[in-house]
């Protein structure tokens, strides 16, 4: 299990009492689970921020960043397919990858929810985890830039989680952080003008990318079937 993914997943979840109760353990693990020192330090700052003040303030800051407008959505396919009908098949394909690896996500969460995606990568076969995360790099890069562009302490703190996720793929943030208006409608208009890609469609060799993921899923199914016999 890659516990770094578990930590990143937890820190991106909606802040509640359970997360606050786990912050001391998460903070202690930052120095032992293999994070680069700069990422461990930045994630430690987020932990301290999540622990401070009124929990309602932390929840309001989270909702303002991720739930009001689409540009910083934590649903990956929102950045690729929006509300089009193509989102459904993409959800099914990702859910199939989860199922093939023996992962049963909570029924109330969509498969493309980033904290859920990272939680899956923590337990996925390494080859599948690397491939799926690699395909997600373009959207993570844009999400990091948009969070950094908000210019608030909370946005910068959460951007550190995305930077650490990029590091797991051997990547660093590339997209420029531009100052964004504090206007969800204006931000969404800009977001629609500059879509990013995720999944096999982001690979120059699209058919090859699809075939690679499909082959991994086929192998996982075969392994699970053999284990049952």
PyMOL commands that set and color helices and strands:
alter all, ss='L'
color gray80, all
select helices_A, chain A and resi 3-12+17-30+37-51+55-66+76-79+86-100+114-123+126-150+153-168+184-193+200-202+206-228
alter helices_A, ss='H'
color red, helices_A
deselect
rebuild
show_as cartoon
